[in-house]
Amino acid sequence: MSIVGHLINGENRTDATRHQDIFNPSTGQVSNQLAIAGKATVEEAIEAANAAFPAWRATPPAKRARVMFRFKELLEQHADKIITLIGEEHGKISHDAQGELQRGIESVEYACGAPELLKGEHSRNVGPSIDSWSEFQPLGVVAGITPFNFPAMVPLWMYPMAIVCGNTFILKPSERDPSSTLFIAQLLEEAGLPPGVLNVVNGDKEAVDTLLHSPKIQAVSFVGSTPIAEYIYATASANGKRCQALGGAKNHAIVLPDADMDNAVNQLLGAAFGSSGERCMALSVAVTVGNAAGDALVAKMKQAMTGLKVGAHNDSSNDFGPVITKQHQEKVVGYINSAEEDGAKIVVDGRNPKIAGFSEGFFVGGTLIDNVTPEMISYKEEIFGPVLQVVRVESMQEAMNLIDAHEYGNGTCVFTRDGEAARYFSDHIQVGMVGINVPLPVPVAYHSFGGWKRSLFGDLHAYGPDSVRFYTKRKTITQRWPSTGVREGAEFAFPS
Ligand code: NAD
């Protein structure tokens, strides 16, 4: 068993105030120990990042980008190792881990365009012999705090862009599956990043609070659950920091009566159960319009779910793996129990899956629940497990009202053949990322990712163009070099 530690000023460190078990969720066994950083270790990382900032800020964007080009190559070269590390600690099946890594690499590719992205804006002759331009300067030391469900991708949403913009960075990964995150950060050092530009500290609330209260941290990017996102946003903002805090979700898919039902079932299957439903874009609620659509969807889904294969991360014939911890397994089962107690119908029950050879693993099988209503706790809260709930309504407007009334607004989708209905839906729905017959409308790396309502606290979305704005501050310069011809006397009013 090894100790998973930190990366501070280019050095691998294992200092800790405590240690915490890291599990292999497929076997249910402890696989590694995590070194939990105390305040002093985090402060050392902040000092290292602060000291590295002036030289990194002065490094030309093209040179910063060159490090990212090498980083991308290393990520591809070491893909197998990264996929294994993700599988061992997260439980994700290898092809899913590969998809996660690919999405992370795409954010690195976007960051390779830094010289173009940082060009700024220029206007000549805004007044007589006066030119004006805006440039985008780095903020200084920025921090990222990330969740367990995408240990490779979500950190890669953050630091490649922050770093190519000229900032230095402290990453606090999830304490549940930190090994792939740390390994990837070490690859960036190998790609030629100067020591101190990227630092990784593993830890928990103490480490996070040290970051939130440090006057040297200029901005915080957070991805995780809504209660913590709200806390991070409130604390960081109260301490004068720029903050974007992405939270939880409850993503609904509307199934209209004219939808291609076989296609909708296929799409929903992957989007509800892929990665054990532990995706903030997972489709966890199907809202069927009209009873015929409801009956057809539930019957076809029940049939399709007989083919679902849940099992260990290292068997690529499985569709999805375990959930992250024993506690989370109990929580997901608790939501299924509560739906049943509230009168919903458990059509496919995944509460006790038997996985040969993995009896201690944290598995929950695919679960389908019909006749769910908006008052139920299991509907209101994010389950974050392989559970698809079906809510039946009579009209598209009723379905849209349901989505709009929900506290979360991350992603949504409509299955239909009616272009007019789809257009109305995408125009009016109060959700940040919308799919039309696309179940997981995760924006590509050159757009930006973010939900509405209590799925995101802050103004700017993650990665893509918004990240250039988030990780830089605009400075606007207005310049005149007076010549004899334009030399003027004092002016006491704005020129008109
Ligand atoms: P989490 O909120 O428990 O943890 C996220 C991070 O916050 C971790 O690094 C953790 O160490 C830290 N943290 C936890 N408790 C804290 C506290 N009291 N004070 C300070 N820091 C604390 O989330 P999770 O369980 O790791 O991830 C799952 C959640 O993340 C789900 O709700 C999911 O929807 C959400 N998520 C959202 C997005 C998005 O883009 N909106 C993406 C991925 C995951």
Boltz pocket constraint, residues with backbone or C-beta under 6 A from the ligand:
constraints:
  - pocket:
      binder: B
      contacts: [[A, 145], [A, 146], [A, 147], [A, 148], [A, 149], [A, 150], [A, 154], [A, 172], [A, 173], [A, 174], [A, 175], [A, 203], [A, 204], [A, 205], [A, 208], [A, 209], [A, 223], [A, 224], [A, 225], [A, 226], [A, 228], [A, 229], [A, 246], [A, 247], [A, 248], [A, 249], [A, 279], [A, 280], [A, 382], [A, 384], [A, 410], [A, 451], [A, 455]]
      max_distance: 6.0
